[in-house]
Amino acid sequence: MTDLNSDIFKHIDPERRGTTSEEVISQLREMIHRGDLRPGDRLPPERDLAKMLGVSRPTLRAGIRSLAAVGVLQSRQGAGTFVVKADGPPSLDSSPLRLMASLHGFTSAEMFEARQALEMAVAGLAAERATGDQMATMAEEVAGMFASLDDPEQFLVHDVRFHQTVAAASGNRILTSLMNMVATILFDTRIKTVKRATDLKESAEMHRHVYRAIREHDPEAARHAMSAHLSKAQRAWESEVEVPEGSAPDNSNGNGNGLAP
């Protein structure tokens, strides 16, 4: 663990500061690429880091949450926030995929289709290869989803971590990294609509079906459960987009399809 020199953190351009947490995400990613932030480094406390970057604490918190969800940062209760050690699959920058999406007009349907193809493959492999520790982590993330039915953003973090664990359990780092690239873009889109989800409980149940198939070492059942989950997730996301912003659905009832990706 290394405590960092505050001089390496630069103020975000005031003209770009208001563009949500994306500038925080971009700056921290660039610092990792340059080597200013290394695996195991602990970030300064939230209050101090927000001041160093010249952003509000909620903006910083949102950026850190996004990077934690995709496995770049890890928050430890009582210890702080750390750059994740690079002992897992390589973390591929999704920027080239974002650029291609902008240039070629990739649709959300295409992104979901790509993710489904990748995640069905990794789910089947995970059912064959998952370790006891990985299955325990999946169970913990499913439990976390059920515990955060009234907190959609926290639910989404557990959701993403579950999928990352399934991908890692496949034992194929290339598939895992490609899946994470697509999932990162979908996460950034979903975080804007997840508060309008109407049935997170059903989503948690579907994740549990995937987990059980993997635990039972049944590749075909794992692929089927993942396919069913992601198909419904796509329809649910589309329904969230159609819900007027500012509405306040009940996330714990059983009358909707607001599924996390």
N, C-alpha and C positions, 0 to 999 in steps of 0.2 A: 504494500500500500504506500502511495506517495502523495504527500500534500503539495499542492501546486502553487507556483508563483502567480500572484494575481495579475502581473504585468502581461501575461500571455493572453488574457481576455480583453478583447477590444469592443468598444461601444458599437452597437449596431447603428447604421446610418439612420438618423432621425426621420428622413423621408421615407424609409422602408420599414420603420419600426412598427407601424400600425398594421402590417400585413399578417396579423395573427402570429401563431407560434412558428410558422414555417421558416422565418429568418433565424430564430433560435436553433431550430433543427439543422438548418444549413450551416450555420457558423460552427456548431459543435462537431458536425460531421467533417467539415473542412479541417478543423483542428486535429481530429483523429487521423485524417489522411496525411496531414503534414508531419505528424509525430509529436505535435505539441501536447496532445493527450494520448496516453499509452494505456494498454490493458492493465487494469488494477488501480489506476489513478482514481483518487477520490475528488469529486467536484467540491468547490467551496460551498458553504451553507447557502440555502436558497436566498435568504435576504441579501447576503454579500454578492452572490453571483448575479442576481437581478440588477443590483447597482452597478456591477462591473460592465454588464452588457447594456445597461441603460434601458431596461424593459420592466414592465410590471411583473409582480410575482405570479399573478394568474397566468400571464403569457408564458413566463419561464416554466411554470408548473406543467402547462399543457404541452410544451415542447419536450420536456423531460419524460412526461408520460408516454408520448408518442415514440420516443427513442427507446424507452424501456419495453414498450409493447413489441417492438421489432427486434429486441435482443441486443441493442447497442449499449444501453445503460442498464444498471440494476440498482434498485433502491433497497437498502437493508434497514429495517426498523432499528432506530437508535444509533446506527453507524454512519449513515449518509448515502450518497449516490455515487456509484462507481462505474468506470468504463469496464465493460465485460471483458474478461480474459479470452483471448482468441484460441480456445481449445475446442471449439465446435466447428460447424460449417462456416466457410468464408462468408462475410457479410458483403453482398454485392450491392453497389449503389444503384438505386432504381432510377436515377436521373436519365440515363439513356433511354430507358423504356418510357419514361414520361415524355421525353422529347419526341420519340417515335409516335406516341399516342397523339400528341399535339399536331404533328406534321401530317399524319395519315388518318387522323380522325377515328382512332380505335373506339369502338363502342363499349359500353358497360357490359353488354351481352357477350362480346368477344372476350373481355377480361374474365368474366365469370366462367366462360367455357374453357379458357386456358387453365384457370385455377382448378376447375373440376377435373380436367384431364390429369393434371399434375398430382392433385391431392388423392384421387382414387388410386393412383399408382403408389404413392407413399403410404397410404393406409394399408394396402395389401402387403407391402413389404414390412411395415411396422408389425403387422399381425404375425409375421414369420420371425422377426428379429428383435422386437422390443425387449429391453432388459427389465428386471424387476424394479430398478430405480426409476426408469422412464415410465413404467406403468403407474408407479406410485405418484409421480408428478402429474400424470394425466388425471388421476383420481382427485388430486388436490385442486387442480384447476377446475374440474367439474364441480367440486364442492364449493369452490370460490364463486362460480357462476350462480349456484343456488343461493349463496349467502348475499349476493349483490343484486338481486332481482329489482330492488328499488333504487339502484344506482347504475343506470345504463352505461355510463362511461367506464366505471370500474368493471362492470360485466364484460365489456368489450376487451379490456386488457386481459382478463382471464381467458376469454375466448381465443384471442390471438396467441397467447402463451400455450394453450392446449394444442392448437394447430402446429405451432413451432415444435412442440415436443413430439407430436406424431411424426412430423417430417424428420426430425433428428433420429427417431427410432427406426426409420427406414434404413438407416445405415448408408444411404447414398447422398453424399454431400452436394453433388451437382443438382440432383432433383430438389434437395432441400433448399439450396440457394436460389434456384429458379422460382420455386414456389414462394419463397419469402419476398422476392422482388415483386411478384404480382400481388401478393397479400399486402405488401406495404402500401401500394397505390390504393387498393380497395379499402384499407384501414383509414387512410387519410380522407377518403370520400365518406366512409361510414361514420366517422367520428362527428361529422356535421349533421347527421340525421338520427343517430342512435337514440337521442332523447325522445324521439317520436315513436320508438318501438312499442308495440302493443302486446307482445306475448313473449317475454324473455324466458318464461318458465318452459315453454315448449322447446325453445332453442336449447336450453340446458338439458332437457330430456334427450334431444337428438344427439347432443354431444356424448351423453352417457351411453347411448346405443353404440356409437363408434368405439368408445372406450371398452365396452364389454366385449365387442367382437374382437378387438385387439387382444384383450386379456385372455380370451378363449382360443387365441391363435387360429382364428378362422379368417383367412385372407378374403375369401369371397364375400362373407358377411360384412367385413370391414369396408370393402370397396362399395358394397351396396348401401351401407349405412351412410358413408361419406357422400355418395352421390345423391341420395335422398335429402340429406341435410343441406348440401350446397344448392340443390335445385330450389328447395323451399326458401333458402336464404336469399336467393336472387329475387324471387317473387316478393318476399317480405321487404327487401330494400327498395324495390320499385314502389311498393305501397307507402313506405315511409316518405319517399320523395314527394309523393302526391299529397301528403298530409300538410295542411297549412302550418307554417312556422308559428310557434307560440302556443300551439295546442299542447295539452298536458294529458296524454293517455295514461291509463293505469297499466303499468308494466307487469303486474303480477296476475292479471286475470287470464281467463282462458278463451277469449273471444276474438283473438287476432292472430296475425302471422308475423309479428315483428321479430324476426330471427337475426341473431348476430351471425356475421360471416364465419 
